[in-house]
Amino acid sequence: MPVEFLTDEQAEAYGTFAEVPTRPELERFFFLDDDDRDLIALRRTDAHRLGMALQICTVRYVGRFLGEDPLAVPWEAVEYLAGQLGIADASCVKRYPERRSTVYEHAAEIQERFKYRDFTDRRWGRDLDAAVAQLRAEGHDIKDEDIARLSPLKDRHINFLGRYLFNIKASGPGQGLRPLRDPDASNEDDAEEE
């Protein structure tokens, strides 16, 4: 039996910026690293560089590309990215979606470059099933009703907003499943974020 777990307001905000990202969120999700900058540097105009940066960071933050309206982003995020790219006039980004296919081409390029996969892809669903089976084999009590409600809530790289994308650099096709994280081991990523 289907269960609704989102309020009408939450469903309406699904896959969008419900509010302006906080300064720590900007620093975490909208920071451009060397890989991001390498891809952005291939663009010829400031509008395309800033638009590409917005798409990279939007998919990180809300978990999906904005497609039809790639500029439906809080202005604070646009200015934050423009500052990192040395773009004096952030309003140039308004020219980014003039050629609609550019937005989709960039999204496909980002998805390919960072190896993002659609969370609803059957292959990755099988991986989730395999992870659950492994946890059960290790003696963890995993209830079927909990599995039915699995939802990738906002955690580093996965949000519950829209179509889910995640980076699978560590376990691509032909490499098998990566081992599950040991919950008792220290997590270096958590230590770096503090």
N, C-alpha and C positions, 0 to 999 in steps of 0.2 A: 504494500500500500504506500503510495507516494506521501512524503511528509514535507510540508513547507517549513523551512527553517530560516527564511529571510522575511523581514517585514516588507511592506510595500515600499517604504523609503529605501531600504537596503537594495531591493531588487531594481528600483529606479536608478540608483547610483552605481549599479553593477558595471565594472569596466570603465569607470570615469574617475575624474578627480573630484571627489566629494568635498574636499576642502584643500586649502593651500598647504603644501608640504611644510613641515616645521624646518627650522634651520638644521637640526640633526638629520632629518630625512633628506634634505637637499644634499647635505654632505655625504650621506651614505648612498643614495640612489642616483644622484645627479652629478657625481664626481666622474670626470672623464679620465680614464686610465690610458696607458700607452696604446693598448689594443683599440680602444674607442677612437683615440686621436688618429691612429693610422688609417682607419676606415674613413673617418671624417675628412682627412686631408686629401682624399681622392676627389672631393667635390670641387667644382670650379668657382662657385659664387658663395658669398657669405650667407645668402638665403638658403642655399642647399646644405652648406656646412651646419648651420644652426638647425635646420629642419631635420637633418640626419641625426644630430645630437639629441634633439627632442624625441625622435622615435626610439633611439637606443635607450634613453633614460625612462621614457614613458612605459615601454614594455617591461623594464625592470621594476617600475614602481606600481603600476596598476595591473601588470600581468598580461597585457595585450596591446596590440597596435590600435591606434584610434581610427585608422582607415579613412572613413568618409570625412572626418574632421580632425586632421592631425594637429590642429592648432587649438583644440579644446583643452588647453593646458593653462594653469595659473601663470600670470605674467611674471611672478617671482621666479618661477622655474626657468622661463625663457631668459630673463635677465641674468640669472645665475650661470646658465650655460654660455650666454654671450660673453660674460666676463671671463670665463675660462678660455674661450676661443679668441679673445682679443677683438671681438666685434663691437665697435663703438655704438652702432645703431641697431639695437635689437629688433626694431620694427621691420627690418628687412625681411624677417621670417614670414611676414604676411604674403610675400611673393612665392613662398615655397610650394603651396598646392596649386599654383596656376596651371601646371601640366599635371593632371590627375595621375597619370601613369607613373610619374616620378615617385610619388608617395608610395605606391605599391611596389615599384621596383626596388626602392630603398628598403622597404620592409622585408622583401624577399632576400635581399642581400644581407641584411642584419641577421635574419633567421639562419641563413646559410653560414655566414662568417662565425657566429657565436654558437652554432649548432643547437639552436633552440628547436624544440619539438612541441607539437600540439599535444597537450595533456590528454586529449580525447583519442589520440592515435591508438589503435588496437595493440600495436606492438608494445607500447609503453604501459598500456593497461595490463598486459600479460606480465610485465616486469613488476608491477604493483602486486599482482596476484602471487608472483613468485616470492616477493619480499614477505607478504603475509604468511605464506606457507612456511617460509624459513623461520619466521618468528614463532609460529605455532610448533614447529618441530623442535625449537629450542626450549619449549615449555611455557611460552608466554600465553596468557589467557586472552585470546582475541575473540570477541563475540561477533557473531554474524550481524547483529543489529548495529554494531559499531562500524563494521566494514561497509554496510549500506549507507552510512552517513559520512564516509570519508570525504573530506574536502580539503584541498591544499590551502589552508589559511595563510595569511601574510607571514612569511618566514623567509628571510634573506632573499630568495629568488622566486618564490611562488606566492601568489595572491589568490584570494577567492573571487577576484574580479574578472569576469569575462572568460575568454578562452585562455587556457593556461599554457604558458610557454616556460621551458626551463632549459638550462644549459647541461648538456650531457657529454662534455669533453672527455670526462674520465671513463665513460662506458658507452662507446659508440658501437655501431653495428659490427658484429664479428668479434667483439671483445668480451662478450658475456656480461653477466651482472657484476657490478662492483659489490664488495662486501658491505653489509650494513654497518652503520656507525655503532661503536660500542658505547652505550649510554654512560658507562662507568669511567670511560677514558676522558682525559681533558680534551677540550675542543679548542684548538688554536685559533679558529675563526672568532670564537666568542671572546677570547682573551684580547685579540687585536681590536675588537670593537669597543672595549671598555676604556 
